[in-house]
Amino acid sequence: MDISIVIPDSTKGHINGNTFFNSIEANFEMKKEQQINFKNYGGTRIAEDNWGASFRENLLNTVEFNLSNDELFFIDSQNQTVIVFIKN
């Protein structure tokens, strides 16, 4: 099973998705070009594993994104890629 989220085509809104064990949700806002902030992360947290906890932390640390071919990269304030989504 993959970790997945759905990001609507807007500059401000609400995402939802799934980790390996739980449903997740958060609010997001896109600022300048390729800048994004996530906040108010929530969802179920039953038996969340280290992958799910790391996903939460990295999502909340994301400040930029880059879309290249079929991959979406989330980047933190240290300019490090913290999450990569691959279109399937």
Order of alpha helices (4+ residues) and beta strands (2+ residues): beta-beta-beta-beta-alpha-beta-beta-beta
